[in-house]
Amino acid sequence: MLKKLTDHLFCQPRMGRRIPVLVLSVILMGMCIAFFEKTRVGTDPCTVFNLSITQNVLHWQQLGPWQLIFNTVLLIVILLLKEGRCIGLGSLANMVLVGYSRDFFKPIVEWLLPGKMTSLLARGAVFVPAMALFLVAVAFYMVVDLGTAPYDAMSQIIARRAKIPFAAVRISYDIAVTVIGFLLGGQVGVFTVLSCFFLGPVISAIAAKFRPWFS
């Protein structure tokens, strides 16, 4: 089992392409989150939850440390459940780089776009390209196939063990996390709703287009 997992993570074709794309993808995901926050359109459900804990419970300015702690707890649960087959370099990259990338880019975004964005047109002009870039980044993160983020892995494990369709589990899972984040004062917006219900199929379709690049 260990050899099979190691081969899957380190002996896949085009590793020289997969690893740089993996790192760039998670960094871009963190950057896009900083733009989503600026335009006040909400973020993905996991980030809504983590930002609500970070800002309103812990009163920290940085997302990275808490996101790493949260994902580490989920990772431990996954390993205790003996479901480590879905964990790999991509899991670790997501755990570390998404939150800290958001922290790095947030002051840069504030410098580029000072003050509050009140114009709907201006917010849309920032949100639409940020969302497009986020979708592509997540699609490439999926395509490199180097492991799943602990947050995402949990929904897969629940669906498999409970024998419930994955789509139903994932939507319920994201809604539950979003509600908790909202109750804790997190910012929920249009992007959060899109993430819960519609972005999964779009990301999968984009990923299908690029999968041959890594075969």
Summary of the structure (lengths in Angstrom):
residues: 215
radius of gyration: 17.1
end to end distance: 22.8
largest distance: 55.0
contacts: 692
relative contact order: 0.19
helix: 79%
strand: 0%
